Amino acid sequence: MANVNPAMDGKIPQADVKIAKKKRSQWFEVWLRLKKSKAAMVGLAIIVILIFSAIFADFIAPEGIDDQDLDRRFVSPSAEHFMGTDHLGRDIFSRIVYGSRISLQVGFIAVGIAALAGGSLGAIAGYYGGKLDNGIMRAMDILLAIPSILLAISIVAALGPSLANVMIAVGISSMPSYARIVRASVLTIKDQEFVEAAKAIGANDLRIIIKHILPNAMAPIIVQATLGVAGAILSAAGLSFIGLGIQPPNPEWGSMLASGRHYIRDYWHIATFPGLTIMITIFGLNLLGDGLRDALDPRLKN
Amino acid sequence: MHKYILRRLLMLIPVMLGVSFIVFTMMYITPGDPARMMLGETAAPEAVEQLRSELGLNDGFFTQYGRFIYNLVVHQDLGRSYKTNVPVMTEILGRFPTTLKLASLGVLVAVIIGIPTGIISATKQYSAFDNVSMVGALLGVSMPNFWQGIMLILLFAVYLGWLPASGFSTPKEMILPAITLGTSSAAIITRMTRSSMLEVIRQDYIRTARAKGQVESVITNRHALKNALIPIVTVVGLQFGYLLGGAVLTESIFSVPGLGRLMVDAISSKNYPVVQGGVLFIALTFSVVNLFVDILYAFLDPRIKSQYK
């Protein structure tokens, strides 16, 4: 995965080459450890296949997202329709392939929002301490007092159901865990000598936090983010399932499942395949997340 | 200890105030006029305006929020449902026991499956049982519970015809919803029990117990499990809160007449006082359960008790 190795993205200025080399070896070692874990590799393979199908959906899916044909409603899985067709005669496999775009988008953007907002708040709280810390963390405690799926449901209910609002709702509801993780890391790092050295040469707070503290606090954030994408996809599917998420005819997995649910007594395949896809996706992300945690911090491994 | 409990109870006040502020703000920014919703689309503008001033909807945000808190604290009043005009508190209290029962059964399923599986996995690390249960646990966490519910209905209600597909009044009707709700928590508890036990069974005192010839089952249950319980209890407590939230989806699959279903219906009909009251109620329960878990620590670990002052 690209974000496992940020030092290889080619954007490193010449002067930093030496540091980059060291960084590269550090991340390279993580990659070597990760590679040893078969489970993590299976997870990575699932995610790569998913990203691949999201990008090349136009070539992979035999039909479009809303190609209705009422003459072939409820067709069972066959050679022609690998996963069958739904109540409007749409090819389920095609919709699942296109649906990967929506789910991955929701997963990554919601986690992006959560990590950016929660992480910044956590960094500020940990770095400055005192009243600011207390204020921010108590606010996070309040958010944590509402079960996250419920918080997401109420935010979408207030903002109205749409793709963007689902991302915002899921992002906000998972923000506190990032704030806590980043704050904890910042607290352990901020008193170290290299931070003092940076202060001594006159670096400002923003530079210290971004350049010196955060790179050293990346490991738990990456693990949380990987597992967070899984959680975000699940939450978004849950929201769509109760009609609060992405609206039809867009092929969101959760809403496909919800519409198939009404025909479950006669046509099992409509609800089964979207759910199976969600499960395999989340399974892959969890495998990768577990593997990353072991690779980034071998001490934690049991 | 009493002082500690009292202090924690007092700390609930600012948290609940914060939750109520968030929930109230969300309802305030939601588009739509409550007065018009109560009277219906065809009502005369004058009647709507009159109801608006009666309900105080023309006042400023903070005046309205203050009144909301005052009514809640002094009269235990959460407003009235737009749909039925019944006090929200009455509706919630009528539904809450069902949700509490469902969540408790879910936790029960999770604990009954999770803790023994976790213990066996840890004592037989890397065995076939361990590998299978770890993959099973990961699958359990990965399965969306609304999908699992539908699959269970498909198998046990549609194909086998053993269990009913909906309802929640007889024990038979409670089996599928409880399993659906409890599965992912069972998986999380299994993983936590395993890792907590693994940490403990490497300690010296376990080796000592073994060296003095103690029976293996006593070592596991009395020496190891007791010391591994703290993180497990924490997770069980957190799961309980999570299940109260997760009940929203499970209840709508199995048509369980609980608080979650009431809220989903309220959301789709834009009946916000009910949504607001429901979220507040569940958040309060969640916080009380967490407090209870913290107090339980003291009984599990005397070292913690001495810190509670």
Interface residues (C-beta under 8 A of the other chain):
Chain A: R138 A139 D141 I142 L143 A145 I146 P147 S148 I149 L150 L151 I153 S154 I155 A157 A158 G160 A230 L234 A237 G238 F241 I242 G243 L244 G254 L257 A258 R261 I264 R265 W268 A271 T272 P274 G275 I278 M279 I280 I282 F283 N286 L287 D290 N302
Chain B: P14 V15 M16 G18 V19 I22 V23 M26 M27 I29 T30 P31 Q125 L138 L139 V141 S142 M143 P144 F146 W147 Q148 I150 M151 I153 L154 V158 R194 S195 L198 E199 G241 Y242 L244 G245 G246 V248 L249 S252 I253 M263 V264 I267 S268 Y272 V275 V279 I282 A283 F286 S287
